[in-house]
């Protein structure tokens, strides 16, 4: 089973278009994020995020065997926890959080974490720098250790925290060195690439050596609407990296689907 654990909506896609793209790319299931990076949706505008979550709820309705919708809220909005609960009631099954203007140990963030824990939601965090030039100072991997105050939460850090990839590996290693099985660890990491091409092989090799395939998952970080071939280009790049590293078939299968299936509760 192949799972793309990091795909964006823009607000201009349809369910049929998404499913066609997944079919063309050979993807069985996908984690799809509510739009927040394309107008009129904006992290600073709570009303637009409510609309974004409603848009995604309509997209995934009737297709939840393949489309796992993740709501987006901003902890700086006092209504964020309630907005998250309503998004889940409408069919969304996870949460995307982007620290921008707030740190992961902010009390307001903890309020949202507590709600996510109550609702048994996985969380995908942005980690590392932003390619649009916003400050990445809020998104260093070590800051996400604040999540450990909510032991039942299972989270993923996107982009392996580039450029702080060694720091991301250290955060993920803590559970492993204390004997926790990978499927029960609190953190896992998608390597939807933040790292420029020259760094990608050593970054992936080091993550495999430290974390193992059980804490790594594939994400293309593509934006809908797009063709399946656009997603496939990232899959092909990852496959070439796996070939260069000499990764076994079992480890490839774990990264391309197994880790995300365990995290998302897919069969």
N, C-alpha and C positions, 0 to 999 in steps of 0.2 A: 504494500500500500504506500502510495506517495502522497505526502501532505505538504502543501505550501503553507508555512506557519507565519507568513507576513505579507499580506496583500492589502492595498488601500482602495477604498472607494473615493470617487471624486464628487459624486452627486449626479453624474451624467450617465451612469451605467444602468443596465437592466439585468434582471436575474437570468434571462435567457442568454444575454451576451456574456455574462460571467461564466455560466455553465459551458457555453460553446468554447470559450477560451481555455477553460480547464480541460475539457475533452481534447482539444487540439494539442495541448501541452502534455497530456498524459498524466494529469493530476487527479487523484481520487477525491480528495477533500481539501478544503482551504479555510484558513483563518482570515476573515475579511473584516477590516476596520471601518468604522463609521468615518465619513469624511470630516477632516478638520484642517487640511492644508490647502484646500481650493475654495475660492469664493463661491457662495457667500458664507461659508463655514469658517469659523475662527475660534481658536482656543480662548480668546479673551471675551467672546460673546456667548454668554450662557444660552440665550434663546436659540442661537444658531446651532449649538451642540445638541440641544433637545430635538431640533428639527433633523439634525444629522442622524441621531440615533433612531428617530422614527423612519427616516428614509431607509436605513439599513434593516430595520425590523421588517419593512415591507419587502425588501429584496430577498431576505432569507426565508420568509414565510413559505412553507411547503417544500423547502429544499434543505431542511436542517440535517439531513443525512450526509450532505456534502458541504454545506456552507455554515461555518461557525462564526456567528456575528459577535464582534467585540464593540461594546459601547465606548464612547469617549466622554469623560467629564473633566472638569478642572477643579481641583480641591480649593482654589482661591474663591470659588463661588460657594456661598453658604448652603445652597440647595443641592450641592453635588451628590451627597449620599442619597437623597431622595430621588434625584434624577436617575441615578444608577439603578435603584430599586425598580423604578417605573420602566426603565429600558429592559430590564430582565423580565419583568411581567409581560412585556410585548414580544419576547422571544429571543433576546440577545443572551449570550452565554459566557461572556468574558468581558474584560476591561482593559483598555489601553490608557496608559498615563504617560504624559510628557512633562517632566519637570522643566518649567520655563517661568521664572519668577518665583519659584518655590523650591525648597530643598526636600528630598525624600524623608527627612526626619521632622518636617513641619507638623505641628499638632493637627492642622487642617487635613494634611495628607493622612495622618493616622485615623482620622474619622472615616475617610473613604476606605482605607485598608480594612478597618473593622467591619464596615458594611459589606465589603467584598468577601471577607471571611465568613460572615453570617450567611451570605448567599452562596457560599462555596464556589466562588468564581476564580478562574485563573487570571493573572494579570500579566500583560506584556508592557514592559517599560522601554521607552527610548533610553539608550545609554550611549555615552560618547558625544563627540562634537556634532554640530548641525551643519549640513552642507549649505544652508541658506544664510549662514553668517551670524545667526543668533548665538548668544553666549552658551557654551556647553558646560559652564562651571557648575551648574546644578546637577549634572548627569554623570558624574564620575561613579564607576561601579561600586566603590567602597561605601558611598553614601546610602546604597540600597540595603546595607546591613540593618537599617532601621526596620526593614520588613520582618526581621527575626522576632520582633516583639509580638508578631501575629503568627504563631507556629503552624497554624493550619493552612496558611496561604502557600500557593505554589505559583512561582513567578518565573518569567523569562526576561532576560536582558537582551535587547536587540543589538546587532552589529558587534557583538563581543566587546562592547565598550570602547571601540577604537577612538582615540589612540592609546587608551589605557587598558590594553588587552591583557597584560600580565596581571594588572589589578583585578580584572574580571576573573581570570583564572584562579587567583587567590581567594576571591569571594566564593567561587564555586567549589573550591577544594575543601572548605571547612567541614562540610557534612561528610564528604568521602573519607577524610582522615579520621573521622570519629565513627566510622563503620556503618554509615547510613547507605543503604542500597540506592543506586542511581534513581530508580523510579520513585523513591521516597524523599529525595533531596528537595530542599526548598527552592533552589535556583537551577535553572537551565538557561541555555544561551542560543540565540539564533545568530548565524553568521551571514545574514543579509548584509552585503559588504558595505561597511564604512571604510575599510582599509583600501587604499589605492592598490592597483594591480600588483605593483612590485612587492608589496608586503603580504599578499594574500596567502601564498603557500607557506611561508614561515609562521604566519599567525595561526593558520589552521593546524599545521604540524604541532605547534606548541600546545594549542588547546586540546588536541587529541592526546598528547603525551600526558598532560596534567589532568584533564577532566574525563577523557574517554568519550566514546560515541554516545553513551547513555545520557549525557548532559548537553549534547549538541543537536541542533535541529536546523533543517533547511528552511530558508525564507527568501523569496525572490525580491521583495520590497517593490514590486511593480504596482502601477496605478491603473485601475480600470477607468474608462473602457480601454482595453488593449487586446491585441490578437494573442492567441496561444503561442505563436512563434516568438513573441517578445518575451514571454515568460521562459520559453524553452531556451533562449540564448543564455540565461543565467543558469539553468539546469545543466546545459552543455559545458559551461565554464567550470561549474562545480565538478562535473564528471571528469573533466580533464585534470583538475587538481587531485581528485581521488586516484586517478591513474598514475600521476607523477609521484604521489606519496606511496602508492602500492597498497591502498586500502582494501581489505577483504570484502567479499560480497555481503557477509553478515553485518559488518560495520557500516557499509554503505546503506543497507536497508534500514538500519537503526537510525541513522542520521536523516535519511530521506523520508522517514515516516514513523518509525517506532517510537522515537523520543516524543514527538508531538502527539501521537496517539495516546501514549501513557499520560501525558500532561493534560490533554483535553478530554480524556475519558472516552475516547473512541474505541470501538471494537476492532 
